[in-house]
Amino acid sequence: MDVNDFDFDLPESLIAQTPLADRTASRLMVLDKVTGDVKHRQFRQIVDELQEGDVIVLNDTRVLPARLIGTKEDTGASIEVLLLKEKGPNEWETLVKPAKRVKVGTIVTFGDGRLEAECTEILEQGGRIFKFRYEGIFYEILDSLGQMPLPPYITETLDDQSRYQTVFAKERGSAAAPTAGLHFTEEILQEIKNKGVGVEFITLHVGLGTFRPVSVDVIEEHTMHSEYYQVTEEAATAINEAKARGGNVIAIGTTSARTLETIASQNDGKIVAASGWTSIFIYPGYRFSILDGMLTNFHLPKSTLIMLISAMATREHVLDAYKEAVKEQYRFFSFGDAMFIKP
């Protein structure tokens, strides 16, 4: 399958640079995955689209303020270090800019020396392994010195860093937010529960690989990045029970979708308590094992994310809906509007 089959024209002006003041004020496009019909609604009307007995599954990962601006000890040069993955005690895989300035043995200091990092290994594509030294609690220091690692297509400064965090964020570890969850408030979640819809949480720590473009021409040749997930016994039981009684299982975001399908595809369509790493790549032709529907934001042309939703609603329906979204000037990407792919 050709990557260009998932291309579409997107005016740069439709890339949302800042979040709306009210999380629930985003627009909501409802796409019928069978017919391709669309409805234009407001996000707070998501409650009306869910049915009693359904279950929605949200990702409770918490974004680390993982972008650190430091100083190279020997020259005073400014170095940006982005934390990607904890490798061991005080040891992190990172992405560095400018990478050419950082060799093995390079020491970078942050916050007037409150935090110090020494490069111990060079990886490809600007990656580095750093060993950190500090006094106190690492995550408290990170909270005071770090910045949110916003996606590369967002060029404006985020004044309130909590807006790149879901209201239910709990488990530290993401390099990016599960953005479909940004639309929810505690009030909306309570309305959903009051309707008799289950609300369950799983964890997948989003890696920066989610922003990397597909660099091959044939999508079957693309290698997906790997991300850590965790699902509890309680959540697994609730999801299976909803499915057994005929309810729809709705993933909130592509991260929840990838987690659920990773587990269900290995367990005869059931969810079990599990943790591990997934590199599942979902594109048209994939048969879903557990999911009936999905809520997601509007994605980049030719991205693995638009390929995933095209597997659920067909490429033709999705691209037609995206053409409609551009025409109606929906806001795209992390701080943009939402699409509900209706069962």
C-alpha positions as CSV (number, residue, x, y, z in Angstrom):
1,M,0.0,0.0,0.0
2,D,1.4,3.4,-1.0
3,V,2.0,6.0,1.7
4,N,0.8,8.7,-0.7
5,D,-2.7,7.1,-0.6
6,F,-3.0,8.7,2.8
7,D,-2.1,12.2,1.7
8,F,-4.4,15.2,1.8
9,D,-4.1,19.0,1.5
10,L,-4.0,20.7,4.8
11,P,-3.7,24.5,5.1
12,E,-1.1,25.5,7.7
13,S,-3.6,27.9,9.2
14,L,-5.7,25.0,10.4
15,I,-2.9,23.7,12.7
16,A,-4.1,24.6,16.2
17,Q,-1.3,26.4,18.0
18,T,-3.0,26.9,21.4
19,P,-5.7,25.1,23.4
20,L,-9.2,26.6,23.8
21,A,-10.0,28.1,27.1
22,D,-12.7,25.5,27.7
23,R,-11.5,21.9,27.1
24,T,-15.0,20.9,26.0
25,A,-15.5,23.7,23.6
26,S,-13.8,21.9,20.7
27,R,-15.9,20.8,17.7
28,L,-16.7,17.1,17.2
29,M,-17.1,15.4,13.9
30,V,-19.1,12.2,14.1
31,L,-18.2,9.7,11.4
32,D,-20.3,6.6,10.8
33,K,-17.7,4.0,10.0
34,V,-20.1,1.9,7.9
35,T,-21.8,4.6,5.7
36,G,-19.2,7.3,5.9
37,D,-21.9,9.9,6.9
38,V,-20.7,12.8,9.0
39,K,-22.4,15.0,11.6
40,H,-21.0,18.3,13.0
41,R,-21.3,18.7,16.7
42,Q,-19.7,20.2,19.8
43,F,-17.4,18.0,21.9
44,R,-19.7,18.2,25.0
45,Q,-22.3,16.3,22.9
46,I,-20.0,13.2,23.0
47,V,-22.3,12.0,25.8
48,D,-25.2,11.8,23.4
49,E,-23.2,9.6,21.0
50,L,-22.5,6.9,23.6
51,Q,-25.0,4.2,24.6
52,E,-25.7,2.7,28.0
53,G,-23.6,-0.4,28.4
54,D,-20.7,0.9,26.3
55,V,-17.2,1.4,27.8
56,I,-14.7,4.1,27.0
57,V,-11.0,3.4,27.6
58,L,-8.7,6.4,28.4
59,N,-4.9,6.6,28.7
60,D,-3.9,7.9,32.1
61,T,-0.2,8.5,31.2
62,R,1.3,11.7,32.6
63,V,3.6,13.8,30.4
64,L,7.0,14.6,31.8
65,P,8.2,18.2,31.5
66,A,11.0,16.4,29.7
67,R,12.6,19.3,27.7
68,L,15.6,20.6,29.5
69,I,17.8,23.6,28.4
70,G,21.3,23.3,29.8
71,T,24.8,24.6,29.5
72,K,27.8,22.6,28.2
73,E,30.3,22.8,31.1
74,D,33.5,23.4,29.2
75,T,32.3,25.9,26.6
76,G,29.1,27.4,28.0
77,A,27.2,26.5,24.8
78,S,23.4,26.0,25.2
79,I,22.3,22.4,24.9
80,E,18.7,21.1,24.6
81,V,18.1,17.7,26.2
82,L,14.8,15.8,25.7
83,L,14.2,12.9,28.0
84,L,12.8,9.9,26.1
85,K,13.2,6.7,28.2
86,E,14.5,5.8,31.6
87,K,17.2,3.1,31.1
88,G,18.3,2.6,34.7
89,P,18.9,4.4,38.0
90,N,19.5,8.1,37.0
91,E,20.2,7.0,33.4
92,W,18.1,8.2,30.5
93,E,17.9,7.9,26.7
94,T,17.6,11.4,25.3
95,L,17.5,13.4,22.1
96,V,20.0,16.2,22.0
97,K,20.3,19.5,20.0
98,P,22.8,20.3,18.7
99,A,24.0,16.7,18.9
100,K,27.3,17.4,17.3
101,R,28.4,19.3,20.4
102,V,27.8,16.4,22.7
103,K,30.4,13.6,22.9
104,V,31.0,10.8,25.4
105,G,32.2,12.5,28.6
106,T,30.4,15.8,27.8
107,I,28.9,17.3,31.0
108,V,25.8,19.5,30.8
109,T,24.4,21.4,33.8
110,F,20.9,22.7,34.3
111,G,19.4,25.2,36.7
112,D,22.6,26.7,38.1
113,G,24.0,23.3,38.8
114,R,21.0,21.8,40.5
115,L,21.1,19.0,37.9
116,E,24.1,17.7,36.1
117,A,24.3,15.1,33.3
118,E,27.2,13.3,31.7
119,C,27.0,11.7,28.2
120,T,27.9,8.0,28.4
121,E,26.9,6.7,25.0
122,I,26.2,8.1,21.5
123,L,23.1,6.8,19.7
124,E,21.9,7.4,16.1
125,Q,19.8,10.4,15.0
126,G,20.9,12.7,17.8
127,G,20.3,10.3,20.6
128,R,22.4,10.2,23.7
129,I,22.5,8.3,26.9
130,F,23.0,10.5,30.0
131,K,23.8,9.7,33.6
132,F,22.2,12.4,35.9
133,R,23.6,13.6,39.2
134,Y,21.6,15.7,41.7
135,E,20.6,16.2,45.3
136,G,17.0,15.7,46.3
137,I,14.1,14.1,44.3
138,F,14.7,13.9,40.5
139,Y,11.0,14.4,39.5
140,E,10.7,17.4,41.7
141,I,13.8,18.9,40.1
142,L,12.4,18.1,36.7
143,D,9.1,19.7,37.5
144,S,10.9,23.0,38.4
145,L,13.4,23.0,35.5
146,G,11.7,21.1,32.7
147,Q,9.3,22.3,30.0
148,M,6.6,20.4,28.2
149,P,7.9,18.7,25.0
150,L,5.4,20.1,22.6
151,P,5.1,18.6,19.1
152,P,7.3,20.2,16.4
153,Y,4.3,21.6,14.5
154,I,3.3,23.8,17.6
155,T,5.4,26.9,17.4
156,E,3.8,29.1,20.1
157,T,4.6,29.0,23.8
158,L,2.2,27.2,26.1
159,D,1.5,29.5,29.0
160,D,-0.3,26.9,31.1
161,Q,1.6,23.7,31.0
162,S,-1.3,21.8,32.6
163,R,-3.2,22.2,29.3
164,Y,-0.9,19.6,27.7
165,Q,-2.0,17.2,30.4
166,T,-5.3,15.3,30.7
167,V,-7.3,16.0,33.8
168,F,-6.9,12.3,34.7
169,A,-3.2,12.0,34.0
170,K,-1.6,9.8,36.7
171,E,1.3,7.5,35.6
172,R,4.5,9.5,34.8
173,G,6.4,8.5,31.7
174,S,5.1,10.1,28.4
175,A,7.1,12.3,26.1
176,A,3.8,13.5,24.5
177,A,0.2,13.8,25.6
178,P,-2.6,11.3,24.6
179,T,-4.3,14.3,22.9
180,A,-7.8,12.8,22.4
181,G,-8.1,12.8,26.2
182,L,-7.4,16.6,26.5
183,H,-11.0,17.3,25.6
184,F,-12.4,15.7,28.8
185,T,-13.3,17.3,32.1
186,E,-14.3,15.7,35.3
187,E,-17.8,16.9,34.7
188,I,-18.0,15.3,31.2
189,L,-16.7,12.0,32.6
190,Q,-19.3,12.1,35.3
191,E,-22.1,12.7,32.8
192,I,-20.8,9.7,30.8
193,K,-20.9,7.5,33.9
194,N,-24.4,8.8,34.8
195,K,-25.6,7.5,31.4
196,G,-24.5,4.0,32.3
197,V,-21.3,4.0,30.3
198,G,-18.2,2.5,31.8
199,V,-15.1,4.6,32.2
200,E,-11.8,2.6,32.4
201,F,-8.1,3.6,32.4
202,I,-5.1,1.9,30.8
203,T,-1.5,3.3,30.5
204,L,0.6,3.7,27.4
205,H,3.6,6.0,27.6
206,V,3.7,7.9,24.4
207,G,7.2,8.2,22.7
208,L,8.4,10.8,20.3
209,G,8.3,8.2,17.6
210,T,4.6,9.1,17.3
211,F,5.7,12.4,15.5
212,R,8.3,10.8,13.2
213,P,7.2,10.8,9.6
214,V,6.9,7.6,7.6
215,S,10.1,7.5,5.5
216,V,9.3,4.6,3.2
217,D,7.1,4.6,0.1
218,V,5.3,1.3,0.9
219,I,3.6,1.3,4.3
220,E,4.2,-2.4,4.9
221,E,7.9,-1.6,5.0
222,H,7.5,0.9,7.9
223,T,8.9,-0.1,11.3
224,M,6.8,1.2,14.2
225,H,8.5,2.6,17.4
226,S,8.0,0.7,20.6
227,E,6.0,2.0,23.6
228,Y,5.4,0.7,27.1
229,Y,1.9,-0.2,28.2
230,Q,0.1,-1.5,31.3
231,V,-3.4,-2.7,31.9
232,T,-4.8,-3.7,35.3
233,E,-7.0,-6.7,36.2
234,E,-9.8,-4.4,37.1
235,A,-9.8,-2.6,33.8
236,A,-9.5,-5.8,31.8
237,T,-12.5,-7.3,33.6
238,A,-14.7,-4.3,33.1
239,I,-13.9,-4.1,29.3
240,N,-14.5,-7.8,28.8
241,E,-17.8,-7.6,30.7
242,A,-19.0,-4.7,28.6
243,K,-18.1,-6.6,25.4
244,A,-19.8,-9.7,26.6
245,R,-23.1,-7.9,27.3
246,G,-23.1,-6.4,23.8
247,G,-21.7,-3.0,24.7
248,N,-19.3,-1.1,22.4
249,V,-15.7,-0.8,23.4
250,I,-14.5,2.8,22.5
251,A,-10.9,3.7,22.6
252,I,-10.2,7.3,23.5
253,G,-7.2,8.1,21.3
254,T,-4.9,6.0,19.1
255,T,-2.7,5.1,22.2
256,S,-5.6,3.4,23.9
257,A,-6.5,1.7,20.6
258,R,-3.0,0.3,20.1
259,T,-2.8,-0.9,23.7
260,L,-6.1,-2.7,23.6
261,E,-5.5,-4.3,20.2
262,T,-2.0,-5.4,21.2
263,I,-3.5,-7.4,24.1
264,A,-6.7,-8.6,22.4
265,S,-5.0,-9.8,19.3
266,Q,-2.8,-12.1,21.4
267,N,-5.7,-13.4,23.6
268,D,-8.5,-14.4,21.3
269,G,-10.2,-11.0,21.5
270,K,-10.1,-10.7,25.3
271,I,-8.3,-8.1,27.4
272,V,-6.1,-9.5,30.2
273,A,-4.0,-7.8,32.8
274,A,-0.6,-7.2,31.2
275,S,2.4,-4.9,30.8
276,G,5.1,-4.8,28.2
277,W,6.2,-3.1,25.0
278,T,4.1,-2.7,21.8
279,S,5.1,-1.8,18.3
280,I,1.8,-2.8,16.7
281,F,1.2,-1.1,13.3
282,I,-2.5,-0.8,12.4
283,Y,-3.4,0.1,8.8
284,P,-6.2,-0.8,6.3
285,G,-6.6,-4.6,6.1
286,Y,-6.2,-5.0,9.9
287,R,-9.1,-6.8,11.6
288,F,-9.9,-5.3,15.0
289,S,-10.1,-7.8,17.9
290,I,-11.8,-5.8,20.6
291,L,-12.6,-2.2,19.4
292,D,-15.9,-1.0,18.0
293,G,-15.2,2.7,17.9
294,M,-12.7,5.4,18.6
295,L,-12.4,9.1,19.6
296,T,-9.4,10.8,18.1
297,N,-8.0,14.2,17.0
298,F,-7.3,15.1,13.4
299,H,-3.9,13.8,12.2
300,L,-1.0,14.6,9.9
301,P,-1.1,13.6,6.2
302,K,0.7,10.3,5.5
303,S,1.0,9.6,9.3
304,T,0.7,6.2,11.0
305,L,-2.2,7.7,12.9
306,I,-4.3,8.5,9.9
307,M,-3.5,4.9,8.7
308,L,-4.8,3.5,12.0
309,I,-8.2,5.3,11.8
310,S,-8.5,4.3,8.1
311,A,-8.3,0.7,9.2
312,M,-11.4,1.3,11.3
313,A,-13.5,3.5,9.0
314,T,-11.9,2.8,5.6
315,R,-9.4,5.0,3.8
316,E,-12.1,6.5,1.6
317,H,-14.5,7.4,4.4
318,V,-11.6,9.0,6.4
319,L,-10.2,11.0,3.6
320,D,-13.7,12.2,2.6
321,A,-14.3,13.2,6.2
322,Y,-10.9,15.0,6.4
323,K,-11.8,16.9,3.2
324,E,-15.0,18.0,4.9
325,A,-13.0,19.0,8.0
326,V,-10.7,21.2,6.0
327,K,-13.7,22.8,4.2
328,E,-15.4,23.4,7.5
329,Q,-12.2,24.7,9.0
330,Y,-11.8,22.3,11.9
331,R,-8.7,22.7,14.0
332,F,-6.0,20.0,13.5
333,F,-3.6,18.1,15.7
334,S,-2.8,18.1,19.4
335,F,-4.8,21.2,20.5
336,G,-7.4,20.8,17.7
337,D,-10.9,19.4,17.4
338,A,-12.0,15.8,17.7
339,M,-13.5,13.0,15.5
340,F,-15.7,10.2,16.9
341,I,-15.7,7.1,14.7
342,K,-19.1,5.7,15.6
343,P,-19.7,2.0,15.8
